[in-house]
Each structure stands twice: as structure tokens, then as C-alpha cells.
Amino acid sequence: MTDGLFIAFEGGDGAGKSTQVALLREAFETAGRTVTITRQPGGTDLGREIRDLVLHGAHVAPRAEALLFAADKAHHVDQLIRPALDRGEVVLTDRYTDSAVAYQGAGRDLGAQEIHDLNMWAVDDLVPDLTVVVDVSAQEGRRRRGDVHDRLEAEEDTFHDAIRAHYLAMAQGNPQRYIVVDGTHAPDEIHAQVLERLRAMGALP
């Protein structure tokens, strides 16, 4: 059976991650692979409840926010991601543990290492084979989102600037597992860069 492949898309709100997930799904399915698409939070029934509570509910204390996101990831990996990988599927996720490290660790200033350790425990050390960081400035992300913002999206640009900086620092520190693409480029151009990296990995013909 073909080995499972796990790819995460990360970046600020409005970066265009969902567009890239859809393009990559088509590429893998054309290559004959079975693909599971998911997002965090929200990829399971429990995740959807957590998403509604944390992103659209009343104020949630920062540490509680971090624990709720970690709970979503723990359940998500156990119920959806790891079983799909065990079946030899390609799993594409819109956000994973790096979002928690960036948003709660850097954005909320709760400590990147502490949030990383919490999330690695939650997901039983499952890390993606490749993480694609779709990079846009806080201002560009806000422009793309328009007038519709959830509780995190509505934070000030300084919050989103800290998140962006942390994504870039994580990618710079582990270039074997990350690729950073400029989210202001055309979607097809970004997609071509991702395909090039995956072909270099031997993940696509």
C-alpha cells in the first residue's frame, strides 16, 4: 500500500490557504491518490463545536483558548488524520499545530515552546511531511477579509504581525519541513512552487 502523506497549510487569516488546498487536492487525485481534506479547528464534530466556541463565542481566556485548540487537535488526529494516513491516503489540512504555536504562543505571548510542547503531546508527536506557509502581511490579510472577522481575525495588526514573524522563523529554522510561498502571487504560481517541492520530495510524479 502507498504510504500516507501529511501536508499542512499555514499562514495568516486571508492568506489563501484554502485555494491552495483545493489545487493540491486536484493534483494528487489526478496522480491517482486518495485525498482527505480537513481543517483545524473544525475537522470533526467536536472540532466544529470548539471552533464555534473559540472563534465566534464570547471572550475566552488565552490559556483556555490554547487548551481548547489543543483538545481539537488531539481528537482530530486520533479520529481523522492518523486513520487516513494508516490507510495510505494523502491528508491536506488547513492549519495544524504551527497555528497554535504562532497564534497562542507568539500572538497571545503564552510562550512558543510551552505551546509547542502542549500540542506535540496532544497529537502524539505527529508532524506533517511538509508544511506550506502562505505568507501575506497583516494589512493584506485584513484587506482580503473585508468586513467579516472572527474573534481572532479581529485582533490588531500587531497581533497578526507577531504571528507572521513566528511562522517565518519556524520555516527558517527547519527548511527541510517547510516551504514559504508569497501569498500575493497568483494562485497558479504559488501552486507551481508547491508542486515543484513535492516532486523534489518524490511525492508526485
CYANA upper distance limits for C-alpha pairs under 8 A (distance plus 0.5 A):
  1 MET  CA     87 ARG  CA      8.48
  1 MET  CA     88 GLY  CA      6.87
  2 THR  CA     88 GLY  CA      5.72
  2 THR  CA     89 GLU  CA      8.25
  3 ASP  CA     85 LEU  CA      7.91
  3 ASP  CA     86 ASP  CA      8.29
  3 ASP  CA     88 GLY  CA      5.22
  3 ASP  CA     89 GLU  CA      7.81
  4 GLY  CA     84 ALA  CA      7.95
  4 GLY  CA     85 LEU  CA      4.82
  4 GLY  CA     86 ASP  CA      6.88
  4 GLY  CA     87 ARG  CA      7.39
  4 GLY  CA     88 GLY  CA      4.41
  4 GLY  CA     89 GLU  CA      5.31
  4 GLY  CA     90 VAL  CA      6.05
  4 GLY  CA     91 VAL  CA      8.13
  5 LEU  CA     85 LEU  CA      7.02
  5 LEU  CA     88 GLY  CA      7.86
  5 LEU  CA     89 GLU  CA      7.01
  5 LEU  CA     90 VAL  CA      5.12
  5 LEU  CA     91 VAL  CA      6.66
  5 LEU  CA    128 PRO  CA      8.37
  5 LEU  CA    129 ASP  CA      7.05
  6 PHE  CA     85 LEU  CA      7.80
  6 PHE  CA     90 VAL  CA      6.45
  6 PHE  CA     91 VAL  CA      5.38
  6 PHE  CA     92 LEU  CA      6.80
  6 PHE  CA    127 VAL  CA      8.41
  6 PHE  CA    128 PRO  CA      5.39
  6 PHE  CA    129 ASP  CA      5.82
  6 PHE  CA    130 LEU  CA      7.41
  7 ILE  CA     90 VAL  CA      8.21
  7 ILE  CA     91 VAL  CA      6.68
  7 ILE  CA     92 LEU  CA      5.53
  7 ILE  CA     93 THR  CA      7.00
  7 ILE  CA    128 PRO  CA      5.83
  7 ILE  CA    129 ASP  CA      6.37
  7 ILE  CA    130 LEU  CA      5.49
  7 ILE  CA    131 THR  CA      6.26
  7 ILE  CA    132 VAL  CA      8.09
  8 ALA  CA     92 LEU  CA      6.32
  8 ALA  CA     93 THR  CA      5.37
  8 ALA  CA     94 ASP  CA      6.64
  8 ALA  CA     95 ARG  CA      6.58
  8 ALA  CA     96 TYR  CA      6.86
  8 ALA  CA    128 PRO  CA      6.72
  8 ALA  CA    130 LEU  CA      7.00
  8 ALA  CA    131 THR  CA      5.22
  8 ALA  CA    132 VAL  CA      6.70
  9 PHE  CA     17 LYS  CA      6.54
  9 PHE  CA     21 VAL  CA      7.90
  9 PHE  CA     92 LEU  CA      8.08
  9 PHE  CA     93 THR  CA      6.69
  9 PHE  CA     94 ASP  CA      5.58
  9 PHE  CA     95 ARG  CA      6.07
  9 PHE  CA     96 TYR  CA      8.23
  9 PHE  CA    131 THR  CA      6.26
  9 PHE  CA    132 VAL  CA      5.28
  9 PHE  CA    133 VAL  CA      6.49
  9 PHE  CA    134 VAL  CA      7.70
 10 GLU  CA     17 LYS  CA      7.44
 10 GLU  CA     94 ASP  CA      7.14
 10 GLU  CA     95 ARG  CA      5.67
 10 GLU  CA     96 TYR  CA      7.89
 10 GLU  CA     98 ASP  CA      7.75
 10 GLU  CA     99 SER  CA      7.21
 10 GLU  CA    131 THR  CA      7.47
 10 GLU  CA    132 VAL  CA      6.51
 10 GLU  CA    133 VAL  CA      5.22
 10 GLU  CA    134 VAL  CA      6.69
 11 GLY  CA     15 ALA  CA      6.65
 11 GLY  CA     17 LYS  CA      7.79
 11 GLY  CA     95 ARG  CA      8.42
 11 GLY  CA     99 SER  CA      8.21
 11 GLY  CA    133 VAL  CA      5.76
 11 GLY  CA    134 VAL  CA      5.53
 11 GLY  CA    135 ASP  CA      6.30
 11 GLY  CA    136 VAL  CA      8.09
 11 GLY  CA    164 ARG  CA      7.58
 11 GLY  CA    167 TYR  CA      7.59
 12 GLY  CA    134 VAL  CA      8.15
 12 GLY  CA    135 ASP  CA      7.57
 12 GLY  CA    136 VAL  CA      7.36
 12 GLY  CA    137 SER  CA      8.45
 12 GLY  CA    138 ALA  CA      7.85
 12 GLY  CA    141 GLY  CA      7.34
 12 GLY  CA    160 HIS  CA      7.55
 12 GLY  CA    163 ILE  CA      7.77
 12 GLY  CA    164 ARG  CA      7.05
 13 ASP  CA    141 GLY  CA      6.35
 13 ASP  CA    142 ARG  CA      8.29
 13 ASP  CA    145 ARG  CA      8.24
 13 ASP  CA    153 GLU  CA      7.06
 14 GLY  CA    140 GLU  CA      8.31
 14 GLY  CA    141 GLY  CA      5.06
 14 GLY  CA    142 ARG  CA      7.51
 14 GLY  CA    144 ARG  CA      6.24
 14 GLY  CA    145 ARG  CA      6.26
 15 ALA  CA    134 VAL  CA      6.44
 15 ALA  CA    135 ASP  CA      6.97
 15 ALA  CA    136 VAL  CA      6.24
 15 ALA  CA    141 GLY  CA      6.48
 15 ALA  CA    183 GLY  CA      6.31
 16 GLY  CA     20 GLN  CA      7.19
 16 GLY  CA    134 VAL  CA      7.59
 16 GLY  CA    183 GLY  CA      7.25
 17 LYS  CA     21 VAL  CA      6.71
 17 LYS  CA     94 ASP  CA      7.03
 17 LYS  CA    134 VAL  CA      7.05
 18 SER  CA     22 ALA  CA      6.79
 18 SER  CA     94 ASP  CA      7.12
 19 THR  CA     23 LEU  CA      6.87
 19 THR  CA    187 PRO  CA      7.83
 20 GLN  CA     24 LEU  CA      6.58
 20 GLN  CA    187 PRO  CA      7.53
 20 GLN  CA    190 ILE  CA      8.27
 20 GLN  CA    191 HIS  CA      6.85
 21 VAL  CA     25 ARG  CA      6.58
 21 VAL  CA     37 ILE  CA      8.28
 21 VAL  CA     92 LEU  CA      7.10
 21 VAL  CA     93 THR  CA      8.08
 21 VAL  CA     94 ASP  CA      7.73
 22 ALA  CA     26 GLU  CA      6.95
 23 LEU  CA     27 ALA  CA      6.97
 23 LEU  CA    191 HIS  CA      7.42
 24 LEU  CA     28 PHE  CA      6.73
 24 LEU  CA    191 HIS  CA      7.73
 24 LEU  CA    195 LEU  CA      8.43
 25 ARG  CA     29 GLU  CA      6.60
 25 ARG  CA     35 VAL  CA      6.94
 25 ARG  CA     37 ILE  CA      8.30
 25 ARG  CA     92 LEU  CA      8.11
 26 GLU  CA     30 THR  CA      6.52
 27 ALA  CA     31 ALA  CA      6.86
 28 PHE  CA     32 GLY  CA      6.98
 28 PHE  CA     33 ARG  CA      5.93
 28 PHE  CA     34 THR  CA      8.03
 28 PHE  CA     35 VAL  CA      7.63
 28 PHE  CA     90 VAL  CA      8.37
 28 PHE  CA    204 LEU  CA      7.93
 29 GLU  CA     33 ARG  CA      5.45
 29 GLU  CA     34 THR  CA      6.72
 29 GLU  CA     35 VAL  CA      7.28
 31 ALA  CA    204 LEU  CA      7.78
 31 ALA  CA    205 PRO  CA      8.05
 33 ARG  CA     89 GLU  CA      7.29
 33 ARG  CA     90 VAL  CA      7.39
 34 THR  CA     88 GLY  CA      8.49
 34 THR  CA     89 GLU  CA      5.68
 34 THR  CA     90 VAL  CA      6.68
 35 VAL  CA     89 GLU  CA      6.16
 35 VAL  CA     90 VAL  CA      5.18
 35 VAL  CA     91 VAL  CA      6.35
 35 VAL  CA     92 LEU  CA      7.83
 36 THR  CA     84 ALA  CA      7.64
 36 THR  CA     89 GLU  CA      7.38
 36 THR  CA     90 VAL  CA      6.63
 36 THR  CA     91 VAL  CA      5.29
 36 THR  CA     92 LEU  CA      6.76
 37 ILE  CA     91 VAL  CA      6.55
 37 ILE  CA     92 LEU  CA      5.54
 37 ILE  CA     93 THR  CA      6.48
 38 THR  CA     42 GLY  CA      8.35
 38 THR  CA     43 GLY  CA      5.68
 38 THR  CA     91 VAL  CA      8.09
 38 THR  CA     92 LEU  CA      6.85
 38 THR  CA     93 THR  CA      5.30
 38 THR  CA     94 ASP  CA      6.89
 39 ARG  CA     43 GLY  CA      5.58
 39 ARG  CA     93 THR  CA      5.48
 39 ARG  CA     94 ASP  CA      4.93
 39 ARG  CA     95 ARG  CA      6.51
 39 ARG  CA     96 TYR  CA      8.26
 40 GLN  CA     47 GLY  CA      7.79
 40 GLN  CA     72 ASP  CA      7.94
 40 GLN  CA     73 LYS  CA      7.65
 40 GLN  CA     93 THR  CA      7.76
 40 GLN  CA     94 ASP  CA      6.86
 40 GLN  CA     95 ARG  CA      5.94
 40 GLN  CA     96 TYR  CA      6.67
 41 PRO  CA     47 GLY  CA      5.74
 41 PRO  CA     48 ARG  CA      7.14
 41 PRO  CA     50 ILE  CA      7.43
 41 PRO  CA     51 ARG  CA      5.86
 41 PRO  CA     69 PHE  CA      7.36
 41 PRO  CA     72 ASP  CA      6.69
 41 PRO  CA     73 LYS  CA      7.89
 41 PRO  CA     95 ARG  CA      8.43
 42 GLY  CA     46 LEU  CA      7.94
 42 GLY  CA     47 GLY  CA      4.59
 42 GLY  CA     48 ARG  CA      4.54
 42 GLY  CA     49 GLU  CA      7.95
 42 GLY  CA     50 ILE  CA      7.78
 42 GLY  CA     51 ARG  CA      6.23
 42 GLY  CA     72 ASP  CA      8.38
 43 GLY  CA     47 GLY  CA      6.22
 43 GLY  CA     48 ARG  CA      7.24
 43 GLY  CA     76 HIS  CA      7.16
 44 THR  CA     48 ARG  CA      6.65
 44 THR  CA     76 HIS  CA      6.87
 44 THR  CA     79 GLN  CA      8.47
 44 THR  CA     80 LEU  CA      8.17
 45 ASP  CA     49 GLU  CA      7.11
 46 LEU  CA     50 ILE  CA      6.79
 46 LEU  CA     72 ASP  CA      7.59
 46 LEU  CA     75 HIS  CA      8.33
 47 GLY  CA     51 ARG  CA      6.44
 47 GLY  CA     72 ASP  CA      5.79
 47 GLY  CA     75 HIS  CA      8.43
 47 GLY  CA     76 HIS  CA      7.82
 48 ARG  CA     52 ASP  CA      6.68
 49 GLU  CA     53 LEU  CA      6.69
 50 ILE  CA     54 VAL  CA      6.49
 50 ILE  CA     68 LEU  CA      7.30
 50 ILE  CA     69 PHE  CA      8.03
 50 ILE  CA     72 ASP  CA      7.43
 51 ARG  CA     55 LEU  CA      6.12
 51 ARG  CA     56 HIS  CA      7.94
 52 ASP  CA     56 HIS  CA      5.61
 52 ASP  CA     57 GLY  CA      6.88
 53 LEU  CA     57 GLY  CA      5.27
 53 LEU  CA     58 ALA  CA      8.11
 54 VAL  CA     58 ALA  CA      8.31
 54 VAL  CA     60 VAL  CA      7.18
 54 VAL  CA     65 GLU  CA      7.15
 54 VAL  CA     68 LEU  CA      8.28
 54 VAL  CA    151 ARG  CA      8.14
 55 LEU  CA    150 ASP  CA      6.04
 55 LEU  CA    151 ARG  CA      5.53
 55 LEU  CA    152 LEU  CA      7.03
 56 HIS  CA    150 ASP  CA      6.44
 56 HIS  CA    151 ARG  CA      6.55
 57 GLY  CA    151 ARG  CA      8.35
 60 VAL  CA     64 ALA  CA      6.91
 60 VAL  CA     65 GLU  CA      6.42
 61 ALA  CA     65 GLU  CA      6.55
 62 PRO  CA     66 ALA  CA      6.80
 62 PRO  CA    104 GLN  CA      7.72
 62 PRO  CA    108 ARG  CA      7.16
 62 PRO  CA    110 LEU  CA      8.36
 63 ARG  CA     67 LEU  CA      6.80
 63 ARG  CA    110 LEU  CA      8.05
 64 ALA  CA     68 LEU  CA      6.59
 65 GLU  CA     69 PHE  CA      6.76
 65 GLU  CA    104 GLN  CA      8.29
 66 ALA  CA     70 ALA  CA      6.71
 66 ALA  CA    100 ALA  CA      7.52
 66 ALA  CA    104 GLN  CA      6.51
 66 ALA  CA    115 ILE  CA      7.95
 67 LEU  CA     71 ALA  CA      6.60
 68 LEU  CA     72 ASP  CA      6.81
 69 PHE  CA     73 LYS  CA      6.89
 69 PHE  CA    100 ALA  CA      7.63
 70 ALA  CA     74 ALA  CA      6.70
 70 ALA  CA    100 ALA  CA      8.26
 70 ALA  CA    118 LEU  CA      7.62
 70 ALA  CA    119 ASN  CA      6.09
 70 ALA  CA    122 ALA  CA      6.54
 71 ALA  CA     75 HIS  CA      6.78
 71 ALA  CA    122 ALA  CA      7.39
 72 ASP  CA     76 HIS  CA      6.40
 73 LYS  CA     77 VAL  CA      6.51
 73 LYS  CA     96 TYR  CA      7.97
 73 LYS  CA     97 THR  CA      8.04
 73 LYS  CA    119 ASN  CA      8.07
 73 LYS  CA    122 ALA  CA      7.07
 73 LYS  CA    123 VAL  CA      6.78
 74 ALA  CA     78 ASP  CA      6.79
 74 ALA  CA    119 ASN  CA      8.49
 74 ALA  CA    122 ALA  CA      5.10
 74 ALA  CA    123 VAL  CA      5.44
 74 ALA  CA    124 ASP  CA      8.36
 75 HIS  CA     79 GLN  CA      6.42
 76 HIS  CA     80 LEU  CA      5.99
 76 HIS  CA     81 ILE  CA      6.90
 77 VAL  CA     81 ILE  CA      5.10
 77 VAL  CA     82 ARG  CA      5.96
 77 VAL  CA    123 VAL  CA      6.55
 78 ASP  CA     82 ARG  CA      6.49
 78 ASP  CA     83 PRO  CA      7.78
 78 ASP  CA    123 VAL  CA      8.28
 79 GLN  CA     83 PRO  CA      7.27
 80 LEU  CA     84 ALA  CA      6.71
 81 ILE  CA     85 LEU  CA      6.77
 81 ILE  CA     91 VAL  CA      7.29
 82 ARG  CA     86 ASP  CA      6.56
 83 PRO  CA     87 ARG  CA      6.83
 84 ALA  CA     88 GLY  CA      7.11
 84 ALA  CA     89 GLU  CA      5.98
 84 ALA  CA     90 VAL  CA      8.04
 84 ALA  CA     91 VAL  CA      7.51
 85 LEU  CA     89 GLU  CA      5.71
 85 LEU  CA     90 VAL  CA      7.24
 85 LEU  CA     91 VAL  CA      7.41
 95 ARG  CA     99 SER  CA      6.45
 96 TYR  CA    100 ALA  CA      7.90
 97 THR  CA    101 VAL  CA      7.02
 97 THR  CA    116 HIS  CA      7.92
 97 THR  CA    119 ASN  CA      6.64
 97 THR  CA    120 MET  CA      8.19
 98 ASP  CA    102 ALA  CA      6.53
 98 ASP  CA    116 HIS  CA      8.27
 98 ASP  CA    167 TYR  CA      8.06
 99 SER  CA    103 TYR  CA      6.25
 99 SER  CA    104 GLN  CA      8.43
100 ALA  CA    104 GLN  CA      5.85
100 ALA  CA    105 GLY  CA      7.18
100 ALA  CA    115 ILE  CA      7.33
100 ALA  CA    116 HIS  CA      8.12
100 ALA  CA    119 ASN  CA      8.13
101 VAL  CA    105 GLY  CA      5.09
101 VAL  CA    106 ALA  CA      7.11
101 VAL  CA    112 ALA  CA      5.84
101 VAL  CA    113 GLN  CA      8.23
101 VAL  CA    115 ILE  CA      5.95
101 VAL  CA    116 HIS  CA      6.08
102 ALA  CA    106 ALA  CA      5.50
102 ALA  CA    107 GLY  CA      6.70
102 ALA  CA    112 ALA  CA      7.67
102 ALA  CA    162 ALA  CA      8.26
102 ALA  CA    163 ILE  CA      5.45
102 ALA  CA    164 ARG  CA      8.18
102 ALA  CA    166 HIS  CA      6.23
102 ALA  CA    167 TYR  CA      6.89
103 TYR  CA    107 GLY  CA      5.07
103 TYR  CA    108 ARG  CA      6.78
103 TYR  CA    163 ILE  CA      6.28
104 GLN  CA    108 ARG  CA      5.14
104 GLN  CA    109 ASP  CA      7.04
104 GLN  CA    110 LEU  CA      6.56
104 GLN  CA    111 GLY  CA      8.31
104 GLN  CA    112 ALA  CA      8.22
104 GLN  CA    115 ILE  CA      7.57
105 GLY  CA    109 ASP  CA      5.73
105 GLY  CA    110 LEU  CA      5.20
105 GLY  CA    111 GLY  CA      5.07
105 GLY  CA    112 ALA  CA      4.57
105 GLY  CA    113 GLN  CA      7.96
105 GLY  CA    114 GLU  CA      7.91
105 GLY  CA    115 ILE  CA      6.08
105 GLY  CA    116 HIS  CA      8.33
106 ALA  CA    110 LEU  CA      7.27
106 ALA  CA    111 GLY  CA      7.02
106 ALA  CA    112 ALA  CA      6.44
106 ALA  CA    162 ALA  CA      6.61
106 ALA  CA    163 ILE  CA      6.54
106 ALA  CA    166 HIS  CA      7.20
107 GLY  CA    159 PHE  CA      5.63
107 GLY  CA    160 HIS  CA      7.40
107 GLY  CA    162 ALA  CA      6.12
107 GLY  CA    163 ILE  CA      6.00
108 ARG  CA    159 PHE  CA      8.19
110 LEU  CA    114 GLU  CA      7.88
110 LEU  CA    115 ILE  CA      7.71
111 GLY  CA    115 ILE  CA      6.76
112 ALA  CA    116 HIS  CA      6.48
113 GLN  CA    117 ASP  CA      6.58
114 GLU  CA    118 LEU  CA      6.72
115 ILE  CA    119 ASN  CA      6.66
116 HIS  CA    120 MET  CA      6.58
117 ASP  CA    121 TRP  CA      6.72
118 LEU  CA    122 ALA  CA      6.77
119 ASN  CA    123 VAL  CA      6.68
120 MET  CA    124 ASP  CA      6.34
120 MET  CA    125 ASP  CA      5.23
120 MET  CA    126 LEU  CA      7.70
121 TRP  CA    125 ASP  CA      6.78
128 PRO  CA    177 ARG  CA      8.25
129 ASP  CA    177 ARG  CA      6.96
130 LEU  CA    177 ARG  CA      5.49
130 LEU  CA    178 TYR  CA      6.27
130 LEU  CA    179 ILE  CA      8.08
131 THR  CA    177 ARG  CA      6.60
131 THR  CA    178 TYR  CA      5.28
131 THR  CA    179 ILE  CA      6.94
132 VAL  CA    178 TYR  CA      6.34
132 VAL  CA    179 ILE  CA      5.52
132 VAL  CA    180 VAL  CA      6.48
132 VAL  CA    181 VAL  CA      7.78
132 VAL  CA    194 VAL  CA      8.11
133 VAL  CA    167 TYR  CA      7.67
133 VAL  CA    168 LEU  CA      8.41
133 VAL  CA    171 ALA  CA      8.29
133 VAL  CA    178 TYR  CA      7.63
133 VAL  CA    179 ILE  CA      6.66
133 VAL  CA    180 VAL  CA      5.22
133 VAL  CA    181 VAL  CA      6.71
134 VAL  CA    180 VAL  CA      6.64
134 VAL  CA    181 VAL  CA      5.67
134 VAL  CA    182 ASP  CA      6.59
134 VAL  CA    183 GLY  CA      5.65
135 ASP  CA    164 ARG  CA      7.86
135 ASP  CA    180 VAL  CA      7.23
135 ASP  CA    181 VAL  CA      6.53
135 ASP  CA    182 ASP  CA      5.66
135 ASP  CA    183 GLY  CA      5.50
135 ASP  CA    184 THR  CA      8.37
136 VAL  CA    140 GLU  CA      6.65
136 VAL  CA    141 GLY  CA      6.87
136 VAL  CA    164 ARG  CA      8.36
136 VAL  CA    182 ASP  CA      7.19
136 VAL  CA    183 GLY  CA      5.78
136 VAL  CA    184 THR  CA      7.02
137 SER  CA    141 GLY  CA      6.73
137 SER  CA    161 ASP  CA      7.71
137 SER  CA    164 ARG  CA      7.83
138 ALA  CA    142 ARG  CA      6.68
138 ALA  CA    157 ASP  CA      6.16
138 ALA  CA    160 HIS  CA      6.01
138 ALA  CA    161 ASP  CA      6.34
138 ALA  CA    164 ARG  CA      8.21
139 GLN  CA    143 ARG  CA      6.70
139 GLN  CA    157 ASP  CA      7.56
140 GLU  CA    144 ARG  CA      6.74
141 GLY  CA    145 ARG  CA      6.76
142 ARG  CA    146 GLY  CA      6.85
142 ARG  CA    153 GLU  CA      8.48
145 ARG  CA    149 HIS  CA      7.51
149 HIS  CA    153 GLU  CA      5.64
149 HIS  CA    154 ALA  CA      5.87
150 ASP  CA    154 ALA  CA      6.58
151 ARG  CA    155 GLU  CA      7.62
155 GLU  CA    159 PHE  CA      6.74
155 GLU  CA    160 HIS  CA      7.86
156 GLU  CA    160 HIS  CA      7.38
157 ASP  CA    161 ASP  CA      6.38
158 THR  CA    162 ALA  CA      6.74
159 PHE  CA    163 ILE  CA      7.01
160 HIS  CA    164 ARG  CA      6.67
161 ASP  CA    165 ALA  CA      6.67
162 ALA  CA    166 HIS  CA      6.73
163 ILE  CA    167 TYR  CA      6.80
164 ARG  CA    168 LEU  CA      6.86
165 ALA  CA    169 ALA  CA      6.67
166 HIS  CA    170 MET  CA      6.62
167 TYR  CA    171 ALA  CA      6.77
168 LEU  CA    172 GLN  CA      6.58
168 LEU  CA    180 VAL  CA      8.12
169 ALA  CA    173 GLY  CA      6.61
170 MET  CA    174 ASN  CA      6.94
171 ALA  CA    175 PRO  CA      6.16
171 ALA  CA    177 ARG  CA      8.12
171 ALA  CA    178 TYR  CA      5.76
171 ALA  CA    179 ILE  CA      7.44
171 ALA  CA    180 VAL  CA      7.55
174 ASN  CA    178 TYR  CA      6.98
175 PRO  CA    179 ILE  CA      7.32
179 ILE  CA    194 VAL  CA      8.19
179 ILE  CA    197 ARG  CA      8.34
181 VAL  CA    190 ILE  CA      6.81
181 VAL  CA    193 GLN  CA      7.97
182 ASP  CA    190 ILE  CA      7.67
183 GLY  CA    187 PRO  CA      8.40
183 GLY  CA    190 ILE  CA      7.81
185 HIS  CA    189 GLU  CA      6.94
185 HIS  CA    190 ILE  CA      6.95
186 ALA  CA    190 ILE  CA      6.91
187 PRO  CA    191 HIS  CA      6.59
188 ASP  CA    192 ALA  CA      6.62
189 GLU  CA    193 GLN  CA      7.09
190 ILE  CA    194 VAL  CA      7.02
191 HIS  CA    195 LEU  CA      6.70
192 ALA  CA    196 GLU  CA      6.64
193 GLN  CA    197 ARG  CA      6.92
194 VAL  CA    198 LEU  CA      6.77
195 LEU  CA    199 ARG  CA      6.57
195 LEU  CA    204 LEU  CA      8.08
196 GLU  CA    200 ALA  CA      6.75
197 ARG  CA    201 MET  CA      6.85
198 LEU  CA    202 GLY  CA      6.79
198 LEU  CA    203 ALA  CA      5.73
198 LEU  CA    204 LEU  CA      6.41
199 ARG  CA    203 ALA  CA      6.14
199 ARG  CA    204 LEU  CA      5.36
199 ARG  CA    205 PRO  CA      6.62
